[in-house]
């Protein structure tokens, strides 16, 4: 060990360095990366720091990494994934960071600072997010055949939906409960606004806002995971996407029961 230079020591795999590598993999998975990309990024970074063998197992709720360094040491760490927050800009930055690490093998402190910078970068404010929700809902309503009144109503409900999601997520992190409540509120508002004559087509208004809730990225990644050979992770993600879709339909189903009882 005495013959190893200080620079070489800084570039050896340690528990601290592996922890930062796990941070990158965890944040990539949370931000919307498919399992194959997460496992490949972790493996490449570890091998860049002269890992002799790297075994990575990733599913939707957990990441396990076990590696053996050239000096014979074995390191293992596990991460539990409890929630997701799709952020493709963050995913792109993490992907670029992983490429930089593989090419230049910086010290652990540099990696830690870069991860912190990515996490604290400027994000869109709440007003922009409300506007985007409204534009998306209104646009899809027109796309599926709604008129101008339906688009305006759908956009208004979409902005309300964003505030409802923010409020409910503070009280309950369960994605199924959140989707049931959000779809119920969207459906109820749509029915009431159509019955008052402001909107014309409930179906077009509803589908415009459903597009804000459906787990499109999860479904796409599940198919990609299955195709790439990560069958377990793909099936788990597919089942989750199906359950989310069912929770959305259940929320709209409650609207028909509730409204039917109100107007009898």
Backbone as a ProteinNet text record, in pm:
[ID]
protein_1_A
[PRIMARY]
XXXXXXXXXXXXXXXXXXXXXXXXXXXXXXXXXXXXXXXXXXXXXXXXXXXXXXXXXXXXXXXXXXXXXXXXXXXXXXXXXXXXXXXXXXXXXXXXXXXXXXXXXXXXXXXXXXXXXXXXXXXXXXXXXXXXXXXXXXXXXXXXXXXXXXXXXXXXXXXXXXXXXXXXXXXXXXXXXXXXXXXXXXXXXXXXXXXXXXXXXXXXXXXXXXXXXXXXXXXXXXXXXXXXXXXXXXXXXXXXXXXXXXXXXXXXXXXXXXXXXXXX
[TERTIARY]
82.9	0	86	209.5	295.6	342.9	342	388.3	281.9	158.5	50.6	52.7	48	50.4	-81.9	-78.5	-200	-307.4	-266.3	-363.3	-429.6	-352	-408.3	-506.8	-474.4	-566.2	-698.6	-691.5	-812.9	-901.1	-839.6	-914.3	-953.5	-929.1	-969.5	-1113.8	-1181.9	-1320	-1326.4	-1399.3	-1419.9	-1569.4	-1606.2	-1747.1	-1809.1	-1731.2	-1781	-1806.2	-1711.1	-1725	-1841.2	-1852.9	-1963.6	-2097.5	-2100.9	-2224	-2266.3	-2170.3	-2201.6	-2244.9	-2182.2	-2222.7	-2366.5	-2399	-2536	-2633.6	-2588.7	-2673.1	-2710.2	-2612.3	-2638.2	-2739.3	-2717.7	-2809.5	-2949.3	-2958.6	-3089.2	-3164	-3095.1	-3160.2	-3198.1	-3119.8	-3155.2	-3284	-3294.2	-3414.1	-3536.3	-3520.4	-3631	-3676.8	-3582.2	-3613.7	-3676.5	-3678.5	-3746.6	-3661.3	-3539.4	-3453.2	-3500.8	-3479.2	-3508.8	-3401.1	-3433.4	-3343.7	-3209.9	-3212.3	-3089.2	-2990.7	-3041.5	-2953.2	-2892.2	-2972.3	-2922.3	-2811.4	-2837	-2738.3	-2611.7	-2627.5	-2511.9	-2427.5	-2493	-2419.5	-2341	-2403.6	-2334.9	-2217	-2238.3	-2130.8	-2013.2	-2041.1	-1934.1	-1852.9	-1921.1	-1848.1	-1759.9	-1814.3	-1734.7	-1613.2	-1630.8	-1519.5	-1418	-1463.9	-1370.9	-1274.8	-1320.2	-1234.7	-1171.6	-1151.1	-1075.3	-1142.6	-1274.2	-1342.1	-1318.7	-1285.5	-1258.2	-1387.5	-1489.4	-1620.1	-1728.5	-1834.7	-1947.5	-2077.3	-2158.3	-2290.7	-2395.5	-2484	-2588.6	-2724.6	-2810.7	-2947.4	-3042.4	-3125.1	-3216.6	-3358.4	-3451.3	-3593.6	-3655	-3785.5	-3848	-3834.2	-3813.3	-3811	-3677.3	-3575.4	-3448.9	-3332.2	-3215	-3090.1	-2989.9	-2929.2	-2825.9	-2699.3	-2587.7	-2459	-2357.1	-2293.4	-2185.3	-2067	-1951.4	-1833.9	-1710.1	-1616.1	-1487	-1377.6	-1296.5	-1188.3	-1066.6	-969.2	-851.7	-764	-777.3	-698.4	-768.9	-883.5	-951.1	-1063.8	-1083.1	-1190.2	-1326.8	-1426	-1562.2	-1650.9	-1727	-1817.4	-1958.4	-2055	-2195.4	-2279.6	-2367.9	-2461.5	-2598	-2701.7	-2839.7	-2912.9	-2998.1	-3082.4	-3228.5	-3312.8	-3457.6	-3520	-3595.3	-3661	-3806.2	-3844.2	-3977.7	-4071.7	-4017.5	-4104.1	-4034.7	-4115.9	-4064.9	-4107.9	-4023	-4054.7	-3990.5	-4065.5	-4010.4	-3951	-3824.5	-3753.4	-3648.3	-3684.8	-3596.7	-3474.2	-3485.9	-3369.8	-3266.6	-3314.2	-3224.1	-3160.6	-3239	-3186.9	-3077	-3096.6	-2995.4	-2866.8	-2879.8	-2760.4	-2686.1	-2760	-2697.1	-2628.5	-2689.8	-2630.9	-2499.6	-2499.2	-2376.3	-2268.7	-2310.8	-2214.9	-2151.7	-2231.1	-2176.7	-2075	-2102.8	-2007.3	-1877.2	-1890.2	-1770.8	-1687.9	-1755.2	-1684.5	-1607.1	-1669.8	-1602.6	-1478	-1485.6	-1374.7	-1261.3	-1295	-1192.9	-1163.9	-1246.2	-1228.1	-1196.1	-1286.1	-1260.9	-1267.9	-1225.8	-1230.6	-1374.4	-1394.4	-1528.6	-1591.5	-1510.5	-1562	-1622.2	-1557.4	-1609.6	-1745.5	-1757.4	-1884.1	-1994.2	-1961.2	-2059	-2108	-2015.6	-2052.6	-2140.3	-2108.9	-2186.8	-2328.4	-2340.8	-2473.2	-2555.8	-2490.6	-2560.4	-2603.2	-2518.1	-2553.1	-2673	-2673.5	-2784.7	-2914.3	-2905.8	-3025.3	-3079.2	-2991.5	-3033.4	-3046.2	-3046.2	-3055.1	-3190.1	-3198.1	-3321.9	-3430.3	-3549.6	-3664.1	-3774.3	-3868.7	-3982.3	-4064.9	-4107.5	-4187.9	-4329.6	-4405.5	-4543.1	-4633.4	-4616.9	-4702.1	-4682.3	-4557.5	-4528.2	-4586.3	-4576.1	-4629.6	-4781	-4850.1	-4995.2	-5030.2	-4955.1	-4980.2	-4960.2	-4854.3	-4826	-4936.4	-4981.6	-5092.1	-5214.8	-5245.8	-5362	-5348.7	-5230.8	-5207.6	-5217.5	-5157	-5160.8	-5304	-5378.8	-5517	-5602.6	-5592.2	-5670.8	-5634.5	-5505.7	-5459.8	-5511	-5502.7	-5551.2	-5702.9	-5773.1	-5918.1	-5952	-5882.2	-5903.4	-5860.4	-5750.3	-5698.2	-5799.9	-5871.4	-5969.3	-6109.7	-6121.2	-6246.9	-6328.9	-6276.3	-6349.4	-6349.5	-6449.2	-6453.7	-6381.9	-6391.8	-6319.7	-6366.2	-6497.6	-6548.3	-6491.1	-6488.4	-6433.6	-6285.2	-6212.4	-6069.3	-6044.7	-6124.3	-6108.3	-6141.2	-6251	-6289.1	-6182.2	-6133.6	-6031.3	-5903.2	-5863.9	-5743.6	-5759.5	-5878.3	-5903.6	-5898	-5958.5	-5955.7	-5813.3	-5735.7	-5597.1	-5514.9	-5535.3	-5463.2	-5508.7	-5638.5	-5689.6	-5630.7	-5620	-5563.5	-5422.5	-5341.7	-5204.3	-5203.6	-5290.5	-5295.8	-5345.8	-5439.8	-5492.2	-5383.4	-5306.9	-5197.7	-5096.8	-5059.7	-4962.6	-5014.5	-5142.2	-5201.1	-5212.9	-5263.6	-5285.9	-5153.9	-5051.3	-4922.1	-4858	-4895.7	-4846.6	-4910.5	-5030.5	-5104.4	-5082.2	-5070.3	-5058.2	-4967	-4861.3	-4765.8	-4805.2	-4912	-4953.4	-5005.5	-4939.7	-4971.9	-5113	-5160.8	-5294.7	-5402.6	-5384.7	-5479.7	-5481.2	-5363.3	-5353.2	-5427.7	-5410.3	-5475.4	-5626.1	-5672.3	-5816	-5881	-5821.3	-5877.8	-5871.5	-5757.7	-5742.3	-5839.8	-5853.7	-5946.6	-6090.7	-6122.3	-6257.8	-6288.4	-6193.5	-6214.2	-6223.4	-6137.1	-6141.8	-6276.2	-6320.1	-6447.3	-6565.2	-6562.1	-6671.8	-6680.2	-6566.5	-6565.3	-6612.1	-6569.7	-6610.3	-6761	-6817.2	-6961.7	-7038.7	-6997.5	-7068.8	-7060.2	-6942.8	-6927.3	-7002.6	-7014.4	-7093.6	-7242.3	-7286.5	-7428.7	-7471.3	-7376.7	-7409.7	-7402.8	-7359.8	-7357.3	-7227.3	-7130.7	-7002.8	-6924.1	-6919.8	-6857.5	-6962.9	-6920.6	-7016.7	-7002.7	-6881.1	-6859	-6774.8	-6839.1	-6766.2	-6655.1	-6681.3	-6581.1	-6452.4	-6465.2	-6346.3	-6271.1	-6346.1	-6283.5	-6211.6	-6276.8	-6218	-6090.1	-6091.9	-5974.3	-5856.4	-5886	-5778.5	-5704	-5777.8	-5714.2	-5659.8	-5720.4	-5666.6	-5523.7	-5494.8	-5360.2	-5254.2	-5297.1	-5203.6	-5174.4	-5258.6	-5247.7	-5192.7	-5216.1	-5179.4	-5028.1	-4984.5	-4841	-4772.8	-4765.4	-4709.9	-4563.5	-4481.9	-4338.8	-4314.3	-4390.2	-4374.9	-4408.4	-4514.5	-4553.7	-4447.8	-4396	-4291.9	-4166.1	-4123.2	-4002.1	-4019.8	-4142.1	-4166.2	-4144	-4192.4	-4172.6	-4024.3	-3955.6	-3812.4	-3733.3	-3770.9	-3702.7	-3721.8	-3844.4	-3871.8	-3794.2	-3792.1	-3720.5	-3570.5	-3515.7	-3371.3	-3330.8	-3428.9	-3396.9	-3419.1	-3455.5	-3483.4	-3630.6	-3662.6	-3802.2	-3870.8	-3804	-3865.4	-3899.7	-3801.3	-3823.8	-3931.7	-3930	-4029.7	-4170.1	-4185.6	-4317.6	-4367.6	-4276.3	-4315.5	-4363.4	-4289	-4327.3	-4457.3	-4475.9	-4599.5	-4719.5	-4703.7	-4812.4	-4846.2	-4742.6	-4765.6	-4841.2	-4804	-4871.5	-5017.9	-5043.2	-5180.7	-5262.9	-5203.9	-5275.3	-5305.2	-5211.2	-5235.4	-5350.4	-5350.6	-5459	-5593.3	-5594.4	-5717.9	-5764.5	-5669	-5706.2	-5767.8	-5716.9	-5774.3	-5917.3	-5936.8	-6072	-6166	-6113.9	-6197	-6243.3	-6153.8	-6191	-6301.3	-6291.7	-6397.4	-6526.8	-6512.6	-6630.9	-6705.3	-6631	-6694.3	-6774.9	-6728.3	-6798.9	-6939.3	-6950.7	-7082.7	-7176.6	-7123.1	-7206	-7247.3	-7149.8	-7175.2	-7272.2	-7245.1	-7330	-7469.1	-7476.1	-7606	-7691.1	-7627.9	-7701.8	-7743.6	-7661.3	-7693.1	-7813.8	-7824.1	-7925.6	-8047	-8065.1	-8184.8	-8305.4
-120.7	0	125.3	114.5	232	279	187	225	293.8	303	365.4	515.5	591.8	737	788.1	913.9	974.5	988.3	1021.9	1035.7	901.9	794.8	661.7	624.4	659	631.2	703.4	827.4	905	844.7	765.6	707.5	562.7	511.7	375.9	375.6	263.7	250.5	239.6	327.9	327.1	325	306.3	309.2	444.6	551.6	685.8	704.7	661.8	676.1	591.8	469.7	384.2	445.1	511.3	577.4	685.9	762.9	868.5	807.7	696.4	627.9	577.5	526.4	482	599.3	716.3	836.7	867.2	857.3	884	784.8	655.6	553.3	570	600.5	619.7	736.4	849.5	967.4	948.2	870.4	840	758.2	657	572.5	652	735.7	817.9	916.9	968.1	1071.2	1016.3	882.8	825	737.5	702.3	618.1	473.7	402.7	260.8	185.4	64.9	-13.9	-40	-70.3	-102.3	13.7	136.4	253.5	271.8	251.4	266.1	164.4	38.4	-66.1	-43.3	-2.6	20.2	136.8	244.5	361.7	327.1	257.1	219.4	128	29.9	-64.1	6.9	95.9	165.9	254.9	324.3	411.9	329.5	220.4	135.5	77.6	33.9	-22.2	84.4	209	318.3	337.6	303.3	311.7	176.5	95.5	-30.1	-138.2	-143.1	-255.6	-380.3	-490.2	-614.6	-679.7	-671.9	-729.1	-641.9	-619.9	-539.1	-614.1	-633.5	-695	-595.3	-556.9	-459.7	-523.9	-515.8	-566.7	-452.5	-417.3	-304.2	-345.5	-310.5	-320.6	-184.1	-173.3	-42.6	11.1	-75.1	-30.7	-49.5	-97.2	-124.7	-130.8	-89	-103.8	-172.4	-280.2	-351.6	-357.7	-313.3	-315.3	-390.5	-486.9	-559.4	-562.2	-520.2	-514	-566	-606.4	-653.3	-570.3	-506.2	-423.5	-510.4	-451.9	-527.8	-568.3	-494	-531.9	-636.2	-687.2	-796.7	-755.8	-625.9	-581.6	-598.1	-633	-646.8	-543.9	-468.3	-366.4	-394.5	-377.6	-397.6	-288.2	-229.8	-129.5	-150	-111.2	-125.4	5.9	37.9	157	116.7	167.3	145.6	265.8	242	349	357.4	471	484.8	569	656	741.2	778.7	823.8	867	1010.8	1082.1	1219.2	1243.2	1216.3	1225.6	1362.9	1364.9	1489.5	1458.1	1474.9	1435.4	1525.3	1652.3	1741.6	1694	1656.5	1603.5	1473.8	1388.9	1262.6	1287.5	1384.9	1417.1	1466.1	1549.1	1600.2	1488.2	1397	1283.6	1191.8	1174.2	1091.3	1152.4	1284.8	1353.4	1344.4	1353.9	1342.4	1203.8	1101	965.1	947	1006.9	999.4	1071.3	1186.9	1263.2	1184.1	1121.3	1044.2	929.5	859.9	747.1	792.9	913	962.3	1021.2	1086.4	1161.4	1108.5	1020.6	962.5	1068.1	1162.7	1266.4	1208.9	1288.3	1245.1	1246.6	1178	1163	1297.6	1391.2	1522.8	1595.5	1581.7	1645.5	1586.6	1455.3	1388.5	1434	1443	1487.7	1628.7	1718	1856.7	1865.1	1784.7	1786.8	1733.8	1629.4	1575.5	1680.5	1752.4	1857.8	1971.3	2006.8	2112.9	2072.7	1948.7	1900.4	1900.9	1861.4	1858.8	1996	2096.9	2231.6	2327.1	2273.9	2359.5	2430.1	2534.7	2611.1	2526	2528.6	2454.4	2552.8	2503.3	2586.7	2618.8	2745.3	2788.5	2733.7	2746	2693.1	2755.3	2884.6	2949.4	2888.4	2861.1	2798.1	2657.5	2585.4	2448.9	2448.4	2543.3	2553	2581.6	2672.8	2708.7	2589.2	2513.2	2396.5	2292.1	2268.6	2173.7	2218.1	2347.3	2398.7	2385.3	2419.5	2411.9	2268	2175.2	2034.2	1981.7	2008.3	1959.7	2018.8	2150.4	2214.8	2166.9	2146.6	2101.9	1962	1871.3	1735.5	1732.9	1820.3	1827.2	1865.8	1965	2004.4	1892.2	1828.9	1719.7	1606.6	1577.3	1468.6	1515.6	1637.8	1680.4	1779.1	1831	1928.9	2066.1	2148.6	2284	2381.2	2511.1	2611.8	2615.6	2605	2603.8	2487	2369.5	2250.8	2269.6	2333.4	2354.3	2448.5	2554.9	2650.3	2583.1	2508.3	2437.1	2335.2	2259.9	2159	2222.7	2337.4	2406.7	2454	2506.4	2551.5	2434.3	2322.8	2204.2	2151	2157.9	2113.1	2192	2323.1	2405	2374.4	2349.7	2309.1	2173.9	2083.7	1951	1960.7	2051.2	2067	2106.5	2199.1	2241.2	2128.2	2048.8	1934.4	1829.8	1800.6	1703.7	1749	1876.2	1930.1	1918.1	1947.3	1942.9	1800.2	1709.7	1572.3	1501.4	1529.1	1463.3	1503	1616.3	1654.2	1569.8	1520.7	1443.1	1293.1	1247.1	1104	1082.6	1002	977.2	857.1	785.5	668.5	710.6	663.8	708.7	668.6	556.2	509.9	596.3	630.8	718.5	855.4	906.6	1037.8	1038.1	932.6	927.1	908.4	831.4	814.5	948.1	1019.7	1147.2	1251.4	1255.1	1354.9	1328.5	1203.3	1171.6	1196.6	1172	1199.5	1349.2	1430.8	1576	1628.5	1578.9	1620	1583.2	1460.2	1415.7	1494.7	1521.7	1595.3	1737.3	1804.9	1940.4	1940.8	1841.2	1833.6	1817.5	1728.2	1706	1831.9	1896.7	2015.8	2130	2149.6	2258.2	2230.3	2103.5	2069.9	2088.5	2050.2	2061.6	2207.8	2294.7	2437.2	2505.6	2433.6	2487	2554	2561.3	2624.8	2535.8	2407	2311	2237.3	2174.7	2106.7	1955.1	1905	1760.5	1712.5	1638.5	1587.4	1491.9	1406.8	1309.3	1376.9	1483	1551.7	1623.6	1682.2	1750.2	1649.5	1535.8	1434	1376.5	1345	1282.7	1379.2	1509.1	1607.6	1609.4	1588.8	1588.2	1452.1	1346.5	1212.8	1202.5	1272.5	1268.2	1321.7	1401.1	1451.3	1347.3	1243.6	1146.3	1011	974	839.3	818.1	698.1	669	630.3	722.6	691.7	652.4	725.1	695.2	559.5	528.8	400	284.6	302.1	198	179.5	291.1	283.8	217	257.1	198.6	50.5	10.9	-131.1	-216.1	-167.1	-240.9	-244.2	-131.4	-126.6	-219.8	-225.5	-315.5	-461.4	-496.7	-635.1	-671.2	-580.6	-605.8	-620.5	-539.7	-543.5	-659.6	-739.4	-857.3	-842.5	-723.1	-700.9	-733	-861.6	-904.7	-872.8	-900.1	-877.8	-730.3	-644.3	-500.1	-451.8	-503.1	-462	-502.2	-624.4	-670.5	-594.7	-564.5	-487.1	-347.9	-285.1	-151	-155.2	-260.6	-275.7	-293.2	-376.2	-395.8	-265.3	-188.9	-60.1	34.9	38.6	126.7	86.5	-43.5	-91.3	-55	-71.1	-36.8	113	194.9	339.3	371.4	307.2	329.7	287.1	175	129.4	225.1	282.6	378.6	504.8	546.4	662.1	631.6	513.7	476.6	459.4	412.1	397.4	533.8	633	767.7	825.7	804.3	852.1	772.5	644.8	565	615.5	661.3	717.5	842.6	917.2	1038.4	1003.1	901.3	862.7	821.3	751	709.8	831.4	919.8	1035.4	1134.2	1163.5	1258.2	1199.7	1069.3	1006.1	1016.4	1004.2	1018.5	1160.7	1257.9	1399.5	1445.5	1398	1453	1360.6	1263.8	1180.1	1260.2
0	0	0	60.9	70.3	-65.5	-165.7	-297.9	-382.5	-332.5	-407.2	-385	-491.3	-480.1	-423.9	-375.4	-320.1	-427.9	-551.1	-660.1	-689.8	-686.3	-709.7	-600.6	-476.9	-365.4	-384.8	-434.2	-455.9	-564.7	-653.7	-764.2	-738.2	-617.9	-583.7	-536.6	-557.9	-514.5	-362.5	-300.9	-156.6	-128.4	-2.4	35.2	2.8	25.2	-2.3	-151.8	-233.9	-378.6	-429.8	-381	-422.8	-383.4	-268.5	-224.5	-322.6	-372.5	-470.7	-604.6	-642.6	-764.6	-751.4	-632.2	-605.5	-610	-562.7	-570	-714.9	-804.5	-946	-1001.5	-973.3	-1021.9	-966.2	-837	-773.5	-836.1	-852.5	-907.5	-1054.1	-1128.2	-1266.5	-1271.8	-1185.8	-1183.3	-1141	-1038.9	-990.7	-1096.6	-1176.7	-1275.9	-1403.1	-1417.3	-1532.1	-1621.3	-1579.3	-1662.5	-1659.3	-1768.4	-1770.6	-1693.4	-1652.1	-1566.9	-1635	-1763.2	-1834.8	-1831.9	-1844.2	-1841.3	-1702.9	-1598.9	-1462.2	-1434.7	-1468.8	-1442.8	-1525.5	-1649.2	-1735.4	-1685.3	-1640.7	-1591.3	-1465.5	-1372.5	-1248.6	-1280.2	-1367.7	-1401.9	-1468.3	-1562.9	-1633.8	-1540.3	-1448.6	-1356.7	-1264.2	-1210.8	-1121.7	-1193.7	-1317.7	-1393.2	-1431.9	-1445.3	-1472.8	-1356.8	-1235.6	-1116.9	-1084.9	-1189.2	-1181.5	-1098.2	-1099.4	-1035.3	-1119.5	-1054.2	-1124.8	-1171.2	-1085.9	-1119.9	-1059.1	-1134.4	-1086.4	-1115.3	-1011.8	-1026.7	-978.6	-1069.5	-1037.7	-1061.5	-961.8	-975.7	-943.8	-1041	-1025.3	-1060.2	-973.4	-1003.9	-970.5	-984.6	-966.1	-824.5	-726.5	-587.3	-517.5	-588.3	-520.4	-618.6	-569.5	-644.2	-552	-600.1	-524.1	-608.8	-551.8	-622.4	-537.2	-597.8	-532.4	-627.2	-578.9	-666.7	-595.9	-677.2	-626.8	-691.7	-610.5	-662.1	-693	-761.7	-802	-683.8	-572.2	-454.8	-368.2	-416.9	-347.1	-255.4	-233.9	-145.7	-213.4	-134.2	-184	-115.4	-195.8	-143.7	-193.4	-104.7	-141.1	-78.6	-158.3	-106.7	-170.8	-96.2	-142.1	-125.8	-220.9	-211.5	-229.5	-142.2	-152	-220.8	-326.7	-402	-356.5	-300.2	-242.5	-328.1	-412.6	-492.9	-623	-718.5	-848.2	-875.2	-947.1	-986.1	-1122.9	-1228	-1363.6	-1390.8	-1429.8	-1457.9	-1563.8	-1690.3	-1799.3	-1812.3	-1771.1	-1772.5	-1670.6	-1552.3	-1449.3	-1495.7	-1560.2	-1611.9	-1714.6	-1802.8	-1903.8	-1838.4	-1735.4	-1665.8	-1593.5	-1531.3	-1463.8	-1564.2	-1679.5	-1783.5	-1833.1	-1852	-1894.5	-1786	-1660	-1549.6	-1547.4	-1568.2	-1567.9	-1681.1	-1797.8	-1908.6	-1872.5	-1807.5	-1768.4	-1666.1	-1571.6	-1468.5	-1531.5	-1625.1	-1690.9	-1767.6	-1826	-1907.8	-1825.3	-1711.8	-1638.6	-1497.5	-1445.5	-1311.8	-1205	-1183.4	-1081.9	-941	-843.8	-704.3	-653	-541.6	-485.1	-451	-405.1	-366.8	-486.7	-601.9	-723.2	-759.2	-753.6	-786.7	-692.3	-563.9	-464.4	-495.5	-530.4	-561.7	-685.9	-787.2	-910.8	-888.5	-806.9	-775.4	-701.9	-610.6	-536.6	-630	-725.3	-821.3	-905.7	-950.6	-1032.3	-952.1	-825.6	-741.5	-707.4	-704.9	-665.7	-783.8	-905.9	-1024.2	-1029.2	-1111.6	-1124.6	-1188.9	-1130.1	-1183.5	-1219.4	-1297	-1333.5	-1209	-1198.5	-1085.7	-1093.2	-984.5	-982.1	-1087.1	-1115.6	-1215.7	-1354.4	-1388.8	-1518.3	-1522	-1411.6	-1406.5	-1422.4	-1357.6	-1374.2	-1520.2	-1580.7	-1720.5	-1812.3	-1789.4	-1872.8	-1859.4	-1737	-1715.9	-1793.7	-1788.5	-1859.6	-2009.6	-2062.4	-2207.5	-2256.4	-2181.3	-2222.5	-2223.9	-2116.6	-2108.2	-2219.6	-2240.8	-2345.3	-2484.8	-2508.3	-2640.4	-2672.2	-2575.6	-2600.1	-2618.2	-2549.6	-2568.7	-2711.7	-2765.2	-2905.6	-2999.5	-2967.9	-3052	-3066.5	-2959.7	-2963.1	-3002.6	-3054.6	-3113.7	-3033.6	-2924.4	-2844.9	-2910	-2875.9	-2930.3	-2837.3	-2866.7	-2789.4	-2644.2	-2622	-2485.2	-2405.6	-2469.5	-2402.8	-2371.1	-2463.7	-2442.5	-2324.8	-2316.6	-2205.4	-2072.2	-2070	-1947.9	-1908.5	-2006.8	-1981	-1928.5	-1986.5	-1940.5	-1796	-1763	-1626.1	-1527.4	-1565.7	-1479.6	-1466.6	-1576.2	-1571.8	-1471.1	-1464.9	-1366.8	-1224.6	-1209.6	-1077.6	-1038.4	-1138.1	-1112.5	-1057.2	-1110.8	-1062	-914.8	-876.7	-735.9	-647.8	-699	-622.8	-601.7	-707.3	-695.2	-590.3	-595.2	-499.1	-356.5	-337.1	-203	-151.4	-235.9	-191.5	-163.2	-242.8	-222	-90	-34.9	97.3	206.5	179.1	278.7	262.4	139	112.3	-8	9.6	-98.3	-183.6	-144.9	-220.2	-357	-462.8	-598.3	-639.2	-589.3	-626.8	-562	-436.4	-367.5	-433.2	-466.4	-530.9	-663.8	-743	-874.3	-863.4	-766.5	-747.1	-711.6	-616.8	-573.8	-685.5	-756.9	-863.8	-978	-1019.1	-1128.3	-1086	-959.3	-910.2	-916.3	-871.9	-873.1	-1016.4	-1104.6	-1245.7	-1307.2	-1285.1	-1340.7	-1286.6	-1155.5	-1093	-1147.9	-1159.5	-1214.9	-1359.7	-1437.3	-1576.5	-1592	-1510.8	-1517.9	-1479.1	-1371.3	-1324.7	-1425.8	-1486.4	-1583.2	-1713.3	-1749.1	-1868.1	-1838.8	-1720.2	-1686.1	-1669.4	-1637.1	-1627.7	-1763.7	-1867.2	-2002.5	-2042.8	-1952	-1986.8	-2082.5	-2051.6	-2141.4	-2220.3	-2330.9	-2418.3	-2417.5	-2411.9	-2421.5	-2303.8	-2214.4	-2097.2	-2139	-2238.1	-2281.8	-2326.3	-2405.5	-2457.9	-2346.1	-2252.6	-2138.8	-2049.8	-2025.7	-1938.8	-1997.9	-2126.7	-2187	-2193	-2207.2	-2205.5	-2073.6	-1963.7	-1831.7	-1792.3	-1847.9	-1823	-1873.6	-1984	-2041	-1944.5	-1846.5	-1745.5	-1637.5	-1630	-1521.4	-1565.3	-1691.7	-1734	-1724.3	-1683.2	-1664.2	-1794.6	-1888	-2019.4	-2015.2	-1936.4	-1929.7	-1864.4	-1759.3	-1691.7	-1785.2	-1864.5	-1959.1	-2067.1	-2119.1	-2222.3	-2169.2	-2049.3	-1990.6	-1959.6	-1921.9	-1892.4	-2017.2	-2131.3	-2256.2	-2293.2	-2275.1	-2306.2	-2215.4	-2086.9	-1993.4	-2032.8	-2070.2	-2110.2	-2236.2	-2334.3	-2458.9	-2435.2	-2342	-2315.7	-2225	-2179.8	-2099.4	-1951.1	-1905.5	-1763	-1736.3	-1745	-1742.5	-1610.8	-1498.8	-1368.6	-1349.2	-1374.8	-1359.8	-1456.1	-1579.7	-1677.4	-1637	-1587.6	-1545.8	-1423.4	-1331.2	-1213.4	-1252.9	-1343.3	-1388.1	-1468.2	-1547.9	-1624.4	-1532.4	-1429.2	-1333	-1260.9	-1227.1	-1160.8	-1252.7	-1380.5	-1476.8	-1493.6	-1498.5	-1512.4	-1389.2	-1269.7	-1146.9	-1138.5	-1184.8	-1187.6	-1282.1	-1399.6	-1495.9	-1437	-1364.8	-1301.5	-1192.1	-1118.9	-1014.5	-1075.3	-1191.8	-1261.4	-1305.9	-1365.7	-1410.4	-1291.7	-1178.9	-1059.2	-1009	-1014.6	-972.3	-1058.4	-1190.1	-1278.9	-1259.9	-1225.5	-1196.6	-1074.5	-974.8	-855.1	-889.2	-989.9	-1030.7	-1079.6	-1161.6	-1214.8	-1103	-1002.2	-888.2	-806.7	-779.7	-695.1	-763.6	-891	-964.9	-987.3	-1017.4	-1033.7	-909.3	-792.5	-667.3	-641.2	-684.4	-660.7	-741.6	-866.1	-956.5	-973.8	-885.2	-889.1	-843.7
[MASK]
++++++++++++++++++++++++++++++++++++++++++++++++++++++++++++++++++++++++++++++++++++++++++++++++++++++++++++++++++++++++++++++++++++++++++++++++++++++++++++++++++++++++++++++++++++++++++++++++++++++++++++++++++++++++++++++++++++++++++++++++++++++++++++++++++++++++

